[in-house]
Amino acid sequence: MQNHHLDIPALPVLLPLGVVLMVVTGLALGARRMLTIRRLLAGWAAGWYAVAILGATMLPMRLSWGGGELEANRLILEPVVSMRPTDFLLNIVMTVPLAAVLHVVFGVRDQRRVVLTGFLLSLAIELTQAALVLTLHGNRWADVNDLISNTSGAYLGFLLFHRLMRSARFRRAVERCSFARPAHAAPIAV
């Protein structure tokens, strides 16, 4: 049986995706009559953060089918024992900004929801990577340590963001670029 493969490069996918997210952000804010330069920049930063996560966790990607052996070594199911310290630290850092993004764009303010979102985001990434390894000989690793480190990063990011929000100056700056409507604002008729 002949082995076939598909290479999915990073930049030709990520750059157009980032531009599309920028346009969608502008249109969504405009439709809600909330378009300001601060909100637009915050939305663009959140979109490029999502693009960066996609790039860091999935791309470039090499898939193959029609032959070859299953690379079970790409599935790391033992926590800590097989941990690569640098990867663990980078995965923590990757999800530290998540609390700020969730707060500004989606109005998520409580610790439980931030940590749960970090966990579910990481779980989705790791399950996708595992499925690609098992079905299409994907070139990524599905690692339980990434799940632990990404969730830890979301928690640490929440603690840091929550601490920064104690500063009135920082809190005002965040509120000016937040997509969430203030509690005292009247709903906008569409």
KESE-448775 format. One record per residue (C-alpha): residue in three letters; chain; x negated, y, z. Coordinates in steps of 0.25 Angstrom, whole numbers, plus 5000, padded with zeros to 4 digits. Example, Ala and Ser with C-alpha at 12.3 -4.5 7.8 and 13.67 -1.06 7.14 Angstrom:
residues 2
<atom><residuo>ala</residuo><cadena>A</cadena><east>4951</east><north>4982</north><up>5031</up></atom>
<atom><residuo>ser</residuo><cadena>A</cadena><east>4945</east><north>4996</north><up>5029</up></atom>
***
This chain:
residues 190
<atom><residuo>met</residuo><cadena>A</cadena><east>5000</east><north>5000</north><up>5000</up></atom>
<atom><residuo>gln</residuo><cadena>A</cadena><east>4995</east><north>5014</north><up>4996</up></atom>
<atom><residuo>asn</residuo><cadena>A</cadena><east>4992</east><north>5024</north><up>5007</up></atom>
<atom><residuo>his</residuo><cadena>A</cadena><east>4998</east><north>5038</north><up>5004</up></atom>
<atom><residuo>his</residuo><cadena>A</cadena><east>4996</east><north>5050</north><up>5012</up></atom>
<atom><residuo>leu</residuo><cadena>A</cadena><east>5000</east><north>5064</north><up>5014</up></atom>
<atom><residuo>asp</residuo><cadena>A</cadena><east>4992</east><north>5076</north><up>5019</up></atom>
<atom><residuo>ile</residuo><cadena>A</cadena><east>5000</east><north>5088</north><up>5025</up></atom>
<atom><residuo>pro</residuo><cadena>A</cadena><east>4991</east><north>5100</north><up>5027</up></atom>
<atom><residuo>ala</residuo><cadena>A</cadena><east>4992</east><north>5110</north><up>5038</up></atom>
<atom><residuo>leu</residuo><cadena>A</cadena><east>4991</east><north>5124</north><up>5031</up></atom>
<atom><residuo>pro</residuo><cadena>A</cadena><east>5001</east><north>5122</north><up>5020</up></atom>
<atom><residuo>val</residuo><cadena>A</cadena><east>5011</east><north>5117</north><up>5030</up></atom>
<atom><residuo>leu</residuo><cadena>A</cadena><east>5008</east><north>5126</north><up>5041</up></atom>
<atom><residuo>leu</residuo><cadena>A</cadena><east>5007</east><north>5140</north><up>5034</up></atom>
<atom><residuo>pro</residuo><cadena>A</cadena><east>5020</east><north>5139</north><up>5027</up></atom>
<atom><residuo>leu</residuo><cadena>A</cadena><east>5027</east><north>5134</north><up>5039</up></atom>
<atom><residuo>gly</residuo><cadena>A</cadena><east>5021</east><north>5146</north><up>5048</up></atom>
<atom><residuo>val</residuo><cadena>A</cadena><east>5026</east><north>5156</north><up>5037</up></atom>
<atom><residuo>val</residuo><cadena>A</cadena><east>5040</east><north>5150</north><up>5037</up></atom>
<atom><residuo>leu</residuo><cadena>A</cadena><east>5041</east><north>5150</north><up>5052</up></atom>
<atom><residuo>met</residuo><cadena>A</cadena><east>5037</east><north>5165</north><up>5051</up></atom>
<atom><residuo>val</residuo><cadena>A</cadena><east>5048</east><north>5168</north><up>5041</up></atom>
<atom><residuo>val</residuo><cadena>A</cadena><east>5058</east><north>5160</north><up>5049</up></atom>
<atom><residuo>thr</residuo><cadena>A</cadena><east>5054</east><north>5167</north><up>5062</up></atom>
<atom><residuo>gly</residuo><cadena>A</cadena><east>5057</east><north>5181</north><up>5055</up></atom>
<atom><residuo>leu</residuo><cadena>A</cadena><east>5070</east><north>5176</north><up>5049</up></atom>
<atom><residuo>ala</residuo><cadena>A</cadena><east>5075</east><north>5170</north><up>5062</up></atom>
<atom><residuo>leu</residuo><cadena>A</cadena><east>5071</east><north>5183</north><up>5070</up></atom>
<atom><residuo>gly</residuo><cadena>A</cadena><east>5078</east><north>5192</north><up>5060</up></atom>
<atom><residuo>ala</residuo><cadena>A</cadena><east>5090</east><north>5183</north><up>5060</up></atom>
<atom><residuo>arg</residuo><cadena>A</cadena><east>5091</east><north>5185</north><up>5075</up></atom>
<atom><residuo>arg</residuo><cadena>A</cadena><east>5088</east><north>5200</north><up>5074</up></atom>
<atom><residuo>met</residuo><cadena>A</cadena><east>5076</east><north>5197</north><up>5083</up></atom>
<atom><residuo>leu</residuo><cadena>A</cadena><east>5065</east><north>5201</north><up>5073</up></atom>
<atom><residuo>thr</residuo><cadena>A</cadena><east>5054</east><north>5208</north><up>5080</up></atom>
<atom><residuo>ile</residuo><cadena>A</cadena><east>5039</east><north>5208</north><up>5076</up></atom>
<atom><residuo>arg</residuo><cadena>A</cadena><east>5036</east><north>5202</north><up>5090</up></atom>
<atom><residuo>arg</residuo><cadena>A</cadena><east>5047</east><north>5191</north><up>5088</up></atom>
<atom><residuo>leu</residuo><cadena>A</cadena><east>5042</east><north>5188</north><up>5074</up></atom>
<atom><residuo>leu</residuo><cadena>A</cadena><east>5027</east><north>5187</north><up>5078</up></atom>
<atom><residuo>ala</residuo><cadena>A</cadena><east>5031</east><north>5178</north><up>5090</up></atom>
<atom><residuo>gly</residuo><cadena>A</cadena><east>5040</east><north>5169</north><up>5081</up></atom>
<atom><residuo>trp</residuo><cadena>A</cadena><east>5028</east><north>5169</north><up>5071</up></atom>
<atom><residuo>ala</residuo><cadena>A</cadena><east>5019</east><north>5165</north><up>5082</up></atom>
<atom><residuo>ala</residuo><cadena>A</cadena><east>5028</east><north>5154</north><up>5086</up></atom>
<atom><residuo>gly</residuo><cadena>A</cadena><east>5030</east><north>5149</north><up>5072</up></atom>
<atom><residuo>trp</residuo><cadena>A</cadena><east>5015</east><north>5148</north><up>5070</up></atom>
<atom><residuo>tyr</residuo><cadena>A</cadena><east>5013</east><north>5141</north><up>5083</up></atom>
<atom><residuo>ala</residuo><cadena>A</cadena><east>5023</east><north>5130</north><up>5078</up></atom>
<atom><residuo>val</residuo><cadena>A</cadena><east>5015</east><north>5129</north><up>5065</up></atom>
<atom><residuo>ala</residuo><cadena>A</cadena><east>5002</east><north>5128</north><up>5073</up></atom>
<atom><residuo>ile</residuo><cadena>A</cadena><east>5008</east><north>5117</north><up>5081</up></atom>
<atom><residuo>leu</residuo><cadena>A</cadena><east>5012</east><north>5110</north><up>5068</up></atom>
<atom><residuo>gly</residuo><cadena>A</cadena><east>4998</east><north>5111</north><up>5062</up></atom>
<atom><residuo>ala</residuo><cadena>A</cadena><east>4991</east><north>5107</north><up>5075</up></atom>
<atom><residuo>thr</residuo><cadena>A</cadena><east>5000</east><north>5094</north><up>5077</up></atom>
<atom><residuo>met</residuo><cadena>A</cadena><east>5004</east><north>5090</north><up>5063</up></atom>
<atom><residuo>leu</residuo><cadena>A</cadena><east>4995</east><north>5096</north><up>5052</up></atom>
<atom><residuo>pro</residuo><cadena>A</cadena><east>4988</east><north>5092</north><up>5043</up></atom>
<atom><residuo>met</residuo><cadena>A</cadena><east>4994</east><north>5079</north><up>5042</up></atom>
<atom><residuo>arg</residuo><cadena>A</cadena><east>4990</east><north>5067</north><up>5034</up></atom>
<atom><residuo>leu</residuo><cadena>A</cadena><east>5001</east><north>5056</north><up>5032</up></atom>
<atom><residuo>ser</residuo><cadena>A</cadena><east>5000</east><north>5043</north><up>5025</up></atom>
<atom><residuo>trp</residuo><cadena>A</cadena><east>5008</east><north>5031</north><up>5022</up></atom>
<atom><residuo>gly</residuo><cadena>A</cadena><east>5008</east><north>5018</north><up>5014</up></atom>
<atom><residuo>gly</residuo><cadena>A</cadena><east>4996</east><north>5011</north><up>5022</up></atom>
<atom><residuo>gly</residuo><cadena>A</cadena><east>4986</east><north>5013</north><up>5033</up></atom>
<atom><residuo>glu</residuo><cadena>A</cadena><east>4986</east><north>5009</north><up>5047</up></atom>
<atom><residuo>leu</residuo><cadena>A</cadena><east>4994</east><north>5015</north><up>5059</up></atom>
<atom><residuo>glu</residuo><cadena>A</cadena><east>4984</east><north>5024</north><up>5067</up></atom>
<atom><residuo>ala</residuo><cadena>A</cadena><east>4990</east><north>5021</north><up>5081</up></atom>
<atom><residuo>asn</residuo><cadena>A</cadena><east>4978</east><north>5028</north><up>5087</up></atom>
<atom><residuo>arg</residuo><cadena>A</cadena><east>4985</east><north>5041</north><up>5083</up></atom>
<atom><residuo>leu</residuo><cadena>A</cadena><east>4995</east><north>5039</north><up>5093</up></atom>
<atom><residuo>ile</residuo><cadena>A</cadena><east>4990</east><north>5042</north><up>5107</up></atom>
<atom><residuo>leu</residuo><cadena>A</cadena><east>4999</east><north>5038</north><up>5117</up></atom>
<atom><residuo>glu</residuo><cadena>A</cadena><east>4990</east><north>5038</north><up>5130</up></atom>
<atom><residuo>pro</residuo><cadena>A</cadena><east>4990</east><north>5051</north><up>5137</up></atom>
<atom><residuo>val</residuo><cadena>A</cadena><east>4977</east><north>5057</north><up>5142</up></atom>
<atom><residuo>val</residuo><cadena>A</cadena><east>4969</east><north>5044</north><up>5139</up></atom>
<atom><residuo>ser</residuo><cadena>A</cadena><east>4967</east><north>5047</north><up>5125</up></atom>
<atom><residuo>met</residuo><cadena>A</cadena><east>4968</east><north>5063</north><up>5126</up></atom>
<atom><residuo>arg</residuo><cadena>A</cadena><east>4959</east><north>5072</north><up>5118</up></atom>
<atom><residuo>pro</residuo><cadena>A</cadena><east>4957</east><north>5084</north><up>5128</up></atom>
<atom><residuo>thr</residuo><cadena>A</cadena><east>4955</east><north>5094</north><up>5117</up></atom>
<atom><residuo>asp</residuo><cadena>A</cadena><east>4968</east><north>5090</north><up>5110</up></atom>
<atom><residuo>phe</residuo><cadena>A</cadena><east>4975</east><north>5090</north><up>5123</up></atom>
<atom><residuo>leu</residuo><cadena>A</cadena><east>4971</east><north>5104</north><up>5126</up></atom>
<atom><residuo>leu</residuo><cadena>A</cadena><east>4974</east><north>5109</north><up>5112</up></atom>
<atom><residuo>asn</residuo><cadena>A</cadena><east>4988</east><north>5102</north><up>5113</up></atom>
<atom><residuo>ile</residuo><cadena>A</cadena><east>4990</east><north>5110</north><up>5126</up></atom>
<atom><residuo>val</residuo><cadena>A</cadena><east>4986</east><north>5123</north><up>5120</up></atom>
<atom><residuo>met</residuo><cadena>A</cadena><east>4995</east><north>5120</north><up>5107</up></atom>
<atom><residuo>thr</residuo><cadena>A</cadena><east>5008</east><north>5121</north><up>5116</up></atom>
<atom><residuo>val</residuo><cadena>A</cadena><east>5004</east><north>5132</north><up>5126</up></atom>
<atom><residuo>pro</residuo><cadena>A</cadena><east>5011</east><north>5142</north><up>5117</up></atom>
<atom><residuo>leu</residuo><cadena>A</cadena><east>5024</east><north>5134</north><up>5116</up></atom>
<atom><residuo>ala</residuo><cadena>A</cadena><east>5030</east><north>5141</north><up>5128</up></atom>
<atom><residuo>ala</residuo><cadena>A</cadena><east>5028</east><north>5155</north><up>5122</up></atom>
<atom><residuo>val</residuo><cadena>A</cadena><east>5034</east><north>5150</north><up>5109</up></atom>
<atom><residuo>leu</residuo><cadena>A</cadena><east>5046</east><north>5144</north><up>5115</up></atom>
<atom><residuo>his</residuo><cadena>A</cadena><east>5049</east><north>5156</north><up>5124</up></atom>
<atom><residuo>val</residuo><cadena>A</cadena><east>5047</east><north>5166</north><up>5113</up></atom>
<atom><residuo>val</residuo><cadena>A</cadena><east>5054</east><north>5159</north><up>5102</up></atom>
<atom><residuo>phe</residuo><cadena>A</cadena><east>5064</east><north>5150</north><up>5108</up></atom>
<atom><residuo>gly</residuo><cadena>A</cadena><east>5066</east><north>5156</north><up>5122</up></atom>
<atom><residuo>val</residuo><cadena>A</cadena><east>5062</east><north>5144</north><up>5129</up></atom>
<atom><residuo>arg</residuo><cadena>A</cadena><east>5057</east><north>5149</north><up>5143</up></atom>
<atom><residuo>asp</residuo><cadena>A</cadena><east>5057</east><north>5137</north><up>5153</up></atom>
<atom><residuo>gln</residuo><cadena>A</cadena><east>5046</east><north>5127</north><up>5155</up></atom>
<atom><residuo>arg</residuo><cadena>A</cadena><east>5054</east><north>5114</north><up>5154</up></atom>
<atom><residuo>arg</residuo><cadena>A</cadena><east>5058</east><north>5118</north><up>5139</up></atom>
<atom><residuo>val</residuo><cadena>A</cadena><east>5044</east><north>5123</north><up>5135</up></atom>
<atom><residuo>val</residuo><cadena>A</cadena><east>5037</east><north>5110</north><up>5140</up></atom>
<atom><residuo>leu</residuo><cadena>A</cadena><east>5048</east><north>5101</north><up>5134</up></atom>
<atom><residuo>thr</residuo><cadena>A</cadena><east>5047</east><north>5108</north><up>5121</up></atom>
<atom><residuo>gly</residuo><cadena>A</cadena><east>5032</east><north>5107</north><up>5121</up></atom>
<atom><residuo>phe</residuo><cadena>A</cadena><east>5034</east><north>5092</north><up>5125</up></atom>
<atom><residuo>leu</residuo><cadena>A</cadena><east>5044</east><north>5090</north><up>5114</up></atom>
<atom><residuo>leu</residuo><cadena>A</cadena><east>5036</east><north>5097</north><up>5103</up></atom>
<atom><residuo>ser</residuo><cadena>A</cadena><east>5024</east><north>5089</north><up>5107</up></atom>
<atom><residuo>leu</residuo><cadena>A</cadena><east>5032</east><north>5076</north><up>5107</up></atom>
<atom><residuo>ala</residuo><cadena>A</cadena><east>5037</east><north>5079</north><up>5093</up></atom>
<atom><residuo>ile</residuo><cadena>A</cadena><east>5023</east><north>5082</north><up>5088</up></atom>
<atom><residuo>glu</residuo><cadena>A</cadena><east>5017</east><north>5069</north><up>5094</up></atom>
<atom><residuo>leu</residuo><cadena>A</cadena><east>5029</east><north>5060</north><up>5089</up></atom>
<atom><residuo>thr</residuo><cadena>A</cadena><east>5028</east><north>5066</north><up>5075</up></atom>
<atom><residuo>gln</residuo><cadena>A</cadena><east>5013</east><north>5063</north><up>5075</up></atom>
<atom><residuo>ala</residuo><cadena>A</cadena><east>5016</east><north>5049</north><up>5080</up></atom>
<atom><residuo>ala</residuo><cadena>A</cadena><east>5026</east><north>5047</north><up>5069</up></atom>
<atom><residuo>leu</residuo><cadena>A</cadena><east>5017</east><north>5052</north><up>5058</up></atom>
<atom><residuo>val</residuo><cadena>A</cadena><east>5005</east><north>5043</north><up>5063</up></atom>
<atom><residuo>leu</residuo><cadena>A</cadena><east>5014</east><north>5031</north><up>5064</up></atom>
<atom><residuo>thr</residuo><cadena>A</cadena><east>5022</east><north>5033</north><up>5051</up></atom>
<atom><residuo>leu</residuo><cadena>A</cadena><east>5013</east><north>5041</north><up>5041</up></atom>
<atom><residuo>his</residuo><cadena>A</cadena><east>4999</east><north>5039</north><up>5047</up></atom>
<atom><residuo>gly</residuo><cadena>A</cadena><east>4998</east><north>5053</north><up>5052</up></atom>
<atom><residuo>asn</residuo><cadena>A</cadena><east>4985</east><north>5059</north><up>5055</up></atom>
<atom><residuo>arg</residuo><cadena>A</cadena><east>4989</east><north>5066</north><up>5069</up></atom>
<atom><residuo>trp</residuo><cadena>A</cadena><east>4989</east><north>5060</north><up>5083</up></atom>
<atom><residuo>ala</residuo><cadena>A</cadena><east>5001</east><north>5057</north><up>5092</up></atom>
<atom><residuo>asp</residuo><cadena>A</cadena><east>4996</east><north>5060</north><up>5106</up></atom>
<atom><residuo>val</residuo><cadena>A</cadena><east>5003</east><north>5059</north><up>5119</up></atom>
<atom><residuo>asn</residuo><cadena>A</cadena><east>4992</east><north>5068</north><up>5124</up></atom>
<atom><residuo>asp</residuo><cadena>A</cadena><east>4997</east><north>5079</north><up>5115</up></atom>
<atom><residuo>leu</residuo><cadena>A</cadena><east>5011</east><north>5078</north><up>5120</up></atom>
<atom><residuo>ile</residuo><cadena>A</cadena><east>5005</east><north>5080</north><up>5134</up></atom>
<atom><residuo>ser</residuo><cadena>A</cadena><east>4996</east><north>5092</north><up>5130</up></atom>
<atom><residuo>asn</residuo><cadena>A</cadena><east>5007</east><north>5099</north><up>5122</up></atom>
<atom><residuo>thr</residuo><cadena>A</cadena><east>5017</east><north>5098</north><up>5133</up></atom>
<atom><residuo>ser</residuo><cadena>A</cadena><east>5007</east><north>5103</north><up>5143</up></atom>
<atom><residuo>gly</residuo><cadena>A</cadena><east>5003</east><north>5114</north><up>5134</up></atom>
<atom><residuo>ala</residuo><cadena>A</cadena><east>5018</east><north>5118</north><up>5133</up></atom>
<atom><residuo>tyr</residuo><cadena>A</cadena><east>5019</east><north>5118</north><up>5148</up></atom>
<atom><residuo>leu</residuo><cadena>A</cadena><east>5006</east><north>5126</north><up>5150</up></atom>
<atom><residuo>gly</residuo><cadena>A</cadena><east>5011</east><north>5136</north><up>5139</up></atom>
<atom><residuo>phe</residuo><cadena>A</cadena><east>5024</east><north>5138</north><up>5147</up></atom>
<atom><residuo>leu</residuo><cadena>A</cadena><east>5016</east><north>5141</north><up>5160</up></atom>
<atom><residuo>leu</residuo><cadena>A</cadena><east>5007</east><north>5151</north><up>5153</up></atom>
<atom><residuo>phe</residuo><cadena>A</cadena><east>5018</east><north>5158</north><up>5146</up></atom>
<atom><residuo>his</residuo><cadena>A</cadena><east>5027</east><north>5158</north><up>5158</up></atom>
<atom><residuo>arg</residuo><cadena>A</cadena><east>5015</east><north>5164</north><up>5166</up></atom>
<atom><residuo>leu</residuo><cadena>A</cadena><east>5013</east><north>5175</north><up>5155</up></atom>
<atom><residuo>met</residuo><cadena>A</cadena><east>5028</east><north>5178</north><up>5155</up></atom>
<atom><residuo>arg</residuo><cadena>A</cadena><east>5026</east><north>5183</north><up>5169</up></atom>
<atom><residuo>ser</residuo><cadena>A</cadena><east>5020</east><north>5195</north><up>5163</up></atom>
<atom><residuo>ala</residuo><cadena>A</cadena><east>5030</east><north>5206</north><up>5160</up></atom>
<atom><residuo>arg</residuo><cadena>A</cadena><east>5022</east><north>5211</north><up>5148</up></atom>
<atom><residuo>phe</residuo><cadena>A</cadena><east>5020</east><north>5197</north><up>5142</up></atom>
<atom><residuo>arg</residuo><cadena>A</cadena><east>5035</east><north>5193</north><up>5145</up></atom>
<atom><residuo>arg</residuo><cadena>A</cadena><east>5040</east><north>5206</north><up>5138</up></atom>
<atom><residuo>ala</residuo><cadena>A</cadena><east>5031</east><north>5203</north><up>5126</up></atom>
<atom><residuo>val</residuo><cadena>A</cadena><east>5036</east><north>5189</north><up>5125</up></atom>
<atom><residuo>glu</residuo><cadena>A</cadena><east>5051</east><north>5194</north><up>5126</up></atom>
<atom><residuo>arg</residuo><cadena>A</cadena><east>5048</east><north>5204</north><up>5115</up></atom>
<atom><residuo>cys</residuo><cadena>A</cadena><east>5045</east><north>5192</north><up>5105</up></atom>
<atom><residuo>ser</residuo><cadena>A</cadena><east>5054</east><north>5182</north><up>5111</up></atom>
<atom><residuo>phe</residuo><cadena>A</cadena><east>5065</east><north>5176</north><up>5101</up></atom>
<atom><residuo>ala</residuo><cadena>A</cadena><east>5074</east><north>5174</north><up>5113</up></atom>
<atom><residuo>arg</residuo><cadena>A</cadena><east>5085</east><north>5184</north><up>5115</up></atom>
<atom><residuo>pro</residuo><cadena>A</cadena><east>5084</east><north>5191</north><up>5129</up></atom>
<atom><residuo>ala</residuo><cadena>A</cadena><east>5096</east><north>5187</north><up>5138</up></atom>
<atom><residuo>his</residuo><cadena>A</cadena><east>5101</east><north>5201</north><up>5138</up></atom>
<atom><residuo>ala</residuo><cadena>A</cadena><east>5102</east><north>5202</north><up>5122</up></atom>
<atom><residuo>ala</residuo><cadena>A</cadena><east>5115</east><north>5201</north><up>5115</up></atom>
<atom><residuo>pro</residuo><cadena>A</cadena><east>5116</east><north>5191</north><up>5105</up></atom>
<atom><residuo>ile</residuo><cadena>A</cadena><east>5115</east><north>5195</north><up>5091</up></atom>
<atom><residuo>ala</residuo><cadena>A</cadena><east>5126</east><north>5193</north><up>5081</up></atom>
<atom><residuo>val</residuo><cadena>A</cadena><east>5123</east><north>5186</north><up>5068</up></atom>
***
